[in-house]
Amino acid sequence: MAGRSGRTVRDLRRANRTAVLQRLYFDGPLSRFELGPATGLSSGSVSNVVADLVADGLVEEAGSVGSDGGRPRTLLRVAPASGHLIGVDVGETRVRVELFDLTLTELARAERPLTQQSPDVEAVVGHIHEGVAEVLDRAGLPPGRLLGVGIGVPGIVEHTPDLGAVVHGQTIGWDAVPLEALLRSGSPLPDTVPHLIDNGAKTLGQAEMWFGAGRGARNAVVVLFGSGVGASLVTPDAEQGRAVEWGHLTVRVRGRRCRCGASGCLEAYAGAESLLARWREEGGRVPGGTDEETALSAMLAAAYPSGGEAADPVALAVLEETAEYLGAGLSDLINLFQPERILIGGWAGLRLGTRFLPAVRRHAVSYALRHPAQKVTVELGRLGPDAVTVGAAILPLADFFARGGRRPDPAPASPAPAWRTALAERAPR
């Protein structure tokens, strides 16, 4: 039955379960006594919710702590083995699949290289299916134990009522690809296991905000610097992050042709692919027959030699120019959104690392308005090259929390009678 607010008893119970689960997940172990102030629930509600979560196997005891003159208080935590998640990073050079327990401890991983310039849709779908089956087999985990599969992809993700997630990846040649429908077709997983798809920069941002360098920030921008560049904006109005196509901001009128077809995009100067292309065009010795990550490492070694030999002036000039373009691009984010923190992640951003960061900071501040520039910090992400995969796994984890820690029910063959639905709303859960 719904109250004046429109919320049913089931809605209230689900919200209470969500509140307790999230507090234990992020701040646990905690005692029942501590959960009251942390969640705003009464001691009776906390006891009832905890009893339900323990009965469901989601929460377990984690020792005890002394109290002032009373009996020791039992500590509670989320049970790591009570659920499993898969995160998938669809990059431009490979597909990475990782299996996690509920606390996002990695249990198994699989990688498949992408050999074509533009990732082939059928190949990507096949790699994801194979990777999911491989990590489940390695861990000895039945497919039905999964809470969901999260997938981070390049491009704009549109969520449609009929086809699910549709990917518009202009730079990789994906035009309205119904990726969710394709993944469900031939999937080794039961229909009750959701496939949740979002932009890779957004999943990177989600990971850094939950577990990395973004914790505690209310306004932040997380930048993904890989083959291309993208960003995720996190504000109080968009706490889960919002992907912004930062790489296709125009930084030079009638400039270099970008992969998207336009001219002068930031990605045409600052993405790893264009960075290596510019080194080659200027006469640099780009290693042949290697992937982008190996080639970028060679460029860094040429620009910043460690053995006392002379630096490659071409590689050094291209990198210095790239730092200025990145800084100018960050200044636009600073002026537009006034974040308190900017985090740089992605394999190329981390590979360039601390050597590159001071120049990027300097250019960002010099191009930005003085007041917002004084309030922002620019630093590297802390979760390493797997951050997109971790963030992708957060998609089903957040969905699981929102459902109060309950798995989705199988779709009914036909609608239930109204009287049965009304009784179900009143039933204790």
N, C-alpha and C positions, 0 to 999 in steps of 0.2 A: 504494500500500500504506500502511495506517495503522500508526503506531507505537504505543507504549504510551499516549501521550496522546490517541490517537484522531485525530491530525492526519496527513493524507496529505502526500506529497511536494508535490503541487500546492498544498495549503494553505500549506505553508512558503514556497514560491516566491511565492505571492500575497502573503503577509504581508511578505516581504522587499521586493517591488516597492512595496507600499503604504508601507512605512517610508521608502524612498528618495524616492518621489514626494512624500510629505508634507513631508519635510525640505527638499527643493529648493523646494517650493511656498511654504512659510512663511519659510524662512531663506536661500534661494538668492539669487544664485548661490553655489555651493559647489564645491570641488574634490573629487575622489575621496578624497584624503587626509582632508579634513574630514568627509566623509560617514561614515567608519568610526566615530569617537567619537559622532557625532550620532545614528546609528542603532543602535549596538551590534553592527554586523555586521563580519565579518572583511574584510580588504582584498580577498581573493579573491571573497567573496560580493558586495562592492560592485562590483567590476569586472564580474562576470557580470551582475548586475542592471542596471547602467548600460548595458552593451552591448545587453541586451535592450530597454531603454527607448529607446535611441538608434535601434535597428533598427526599433522600432515608431513612430518619429517623435514620441514624447512628450517626449523630452529633447534639448536641443541645446547646442552650445558657446556660451559667452558671454564670450570673451576669456580672459586668463590673468593670473596673479599670480606675482610672484617668490617664491622659496623660499630658505631659508638655505643658500647655497652650492651648490644643485642647479639642475636645469633648472626653468624656470617651470612652474607647475601650471595645467592647463586648468580653467577654471571651467565649471560646468554649470548649466543652468536648465530649468524646464519650458517647452516650446515653446508660446507663446500660441495659435497657429493649429492646434494638434493636436487640439482638441476645441471644441465649442460647446454652450452651455447656454441655456435660456430660463427666465426667472423671471416669474411672473404674480402680481400683487396684485389679489385680488378684494375691493375695498372696498365701501362701502355707497353711494357716489356715482359710482364709475367702476371700470372694469377696465383695469389697466395691464399691458402685455406688453413685456418687454425681452429682447433677444438679446445674449449676452455671448460673448467668447472664453474660453479655459480659465482665463485670469488675471482673469476678471470685469471686463474692459474692455468698456464698452457699445458695441455695434455698430449697433443700431437699436432703435426703440421705437414702440409704437402704443398709443393710448388710446381707450376707448369710454365715453361717459357712461352712467350708469344713471339714468333719469328717474323711475322709480317709487319710492315710499317704501320698499318691500321689494324687494330685487333678485329679478327673475324668473329661475328656474333656466334655462329654455330660452334666455332672452336672454343670460345669463352664459355658458352653453356656446357659444352662437353667437359671442359677442364673443371668447372665447378662441380658437376655431377661426380666426376671421377675423384676429385679431391675430397668431397664430402664422404664418399664411400670409403676412401683410403684412411682418413683420420678416424672414422668410426671403427673400422676394422682394426687399426693399430691399438686403439684403446679398449677394444672388446666391448663396445657400447651398442646396445640395440638402438635402431633409428628412432623408435618411439619415445626414448628417454630425452630427446632433445626438446628444449623450450623454443628454439627457433634458429633460423639462419639469417644473419645480417650481411648485406653486401654493399660495399662502397664502390662507386663507379665514377668515371670521368663524365662531366656534362650535367645538364639540367635534368632533374627527375620529376616527372609529372605523375601524380597519383590519380588514376581514373577509376570510375566505378565498374567498368566492364572488363578492362584488361589489366587492372592493377597498375603497378609501376611501369611507366614508359620512359625510356631514356632518350634524350635529345643530345647526342654527343657529336656536335658539329666538327670538332677538331679531329675526331677519330673516325669520321665517316658513318656514324650511327644516326639515322634519321627516323625518329619516332619508333624505336625498337621496343616491342612489348616484352621486356626482359623477364618480368615476373611470370607472365603466362608461359614463356618459353622454358623457364626453369621448372615450373610445376609439371610441364609435360615431360614425362620420362624421368621424373625425380625419384631417387631411391628412398625418399622419405614419405611417411604417411601424410594424408591431407591435413591432419591436425597440426602439423609443424609449419608455422608461418615462415614465409620468405619476405624479409623486410629490406627494402632497397633505398639508398640515399646517396647523395653526392659524396665523393671521397674526402673532399676538403671538410665537409660538415662532420663526417665520422671522425676525422683526425681532430677537429675542434672539440667534439664531444669527449674523446678520450683525454685530451689535455686538460679540459675543464673539470672532469670528474676525478682524474687520478694524477695529472701531471703538473706542469708549470702554471696552469690557469686556475688552480684551486684557490678559492677565496676572492677571485675577481668577479665583479658584477658586469663590467663592460670590457670586452676583450675582442681582439681579432686574431684568429689562428690562420697562418698562411701555410699552404702546401706548395712546396717548391720541388718539383720533380721534373719529368720530361716537359711538362707545362707548368703553369702556376694557377692557383686558385686560392680562395679564402673562405672562412666561415666567420660570421659576425654573431657575437653573443651579447645580448642586452637583457635587461629585466623583462622586456616585452617578448624576447625570443630566447628563452633560457635554454632551449634545446639546440640553439644555433640556427643560422640561416645562411645557406650557401650563396655567395656572391661571385659572379664571374669576373673577378678582379683581373685575371690575366688578359681580358679583352677590353680593358681600359685603354684608350688611345693615348700614347705617350709621345708620338711623333707623327705629325701630319704628313701624309704621303711618304711614310717610312717603309720599313721592310714588310714584305707580304707575310701575313700570319697564316697558320694552318687553317684558321677559320675562314679564310678568304678575304678578310679585310686587311687594310694596311696600317702599320704603325702601332699594333697592339703591344702591350707590355710583354706578353708571352713571346713575341717575335724577337725580343732582345734578352729576356731574362730566364726563359725556360732552358733546361739543360740541353734539349735538342737544338735550339737556336744558338745557344752559347757555343756548342761544339761546331755548328755549321759556320759561325762567324770566325772561329779560330781557323778552320779549314780554308775559308775564303781569303783570309789574310796571309795564307801561306804556312799556317801551323802544321806540324807533323802529327795529325790525328792517327792513332793506331788503327790499322785496318782489321776487319774481321772480329771486332770486339763489341760488346754491348755498351750502352751509354754509361753505365756505372764505372766500368773499367776505363773507358775513354776519358771520363771526367777526372778520375784519379790520376791518369797520365798527364792531363792538362795541369792539374794542381802541382804534380811533381816537377813539371817543366817550369812553371811560374815561380815555384818556391822550392828550389833544390835544397837538399839537406847535406850533400857531400862537398860543398864548397865550390861547385862549378857555377858558371854564370847562368842567370835566369833567362828563360826564353822570353824576349821582350814582347813578342806577339801575344803569347798566352797571358802574360802579365797585364798587357794593355786591355785585352778583351775582358779579363776578369775585373779589372778596375772600372771599366765602363759599365759592366753588368752590375756592379755594386751601386753605381750611381743611378742606373735605371731602377733597380729594386728600391733604393732609398726614395727616389722620386715617387714611385708607385705607393710606397708606404705613407708618404706625406699626404697623398690624396685620402687614404683611409683615415689618417689622423685628423685631417680637416673636416672630412664628412661625418665621422662617427665619434670622434673624441674619446677613443678607448683609453682605459687606464693601463692596458697591457697589450703588446703585440708579441705573438709567439711565432717563430719560424720553424717549421717541420718539413717533412718529406725527405726522401732519400738524398736529393741533391742539396737541400738546405743544410742537412746534418753533415753531409760530406764536406761542404765548404766550411761549415762550422765556425769555430771561434776566430780563425784567421780572417774570415770574411766579414764577421759581424761588426767590428768597430767602424769600418768604412760605410757599411749600410746604415748604421745608426747615425753617423755624422751627416750623411746626405739626407736622410729622412728628416732630421731636425732642421737642416739648412733650408729645405724646400717647404716645410710646414709652417703654419701660423705659430707664432711664438707661444701663445698661452696654452693651446692644447699640447704642443710639443714638450712643454715643461712638465706636463703631468703624465706623460706616457713612458713606459719602459719597453725596450725592444730586446728580446732574449730568445734563445733557442728552446724548442720543446724538449721535454725530458724523457719521453717514452720511446725514443729510438725509431728505427725504420718500421717497426711493427705497429705503430700507433694507429694507422688506418684500419688494420685488422681488428685491433682491440676496440676501436670506436664502432666498427661494424657490429661486433658482438654485443655492444651496449644497446643497439637497436632492439633486439629481442629481450634483453634484460630489462630495459625501461618499460617495454610492453608488458612483461611479466609482473613488474612492480605495479603498474597501473591497474592490472586485473587483481590486485591483492594477493599475488602469489599463486594464482590458480591457472591451470593449463586451459587452453581453449577447448570447449566442448565440441564433439563431432557435430557436423551440420545435420539437423533432423531431416528425415525423409519427407515429412510434410509438416505444416504449421501445427503447433500444439493448440488444443482448445483454449479459449479465453479463461475458463475456470481453472484449468491446470496451471496456466501462467500466473494467475492471481495467487494461487496457493503456493507456487514456487517462490514468489516474492516474499511470502510470510515465513517460509520455512527457515529454521536456524541453519546457518552455514558455518 
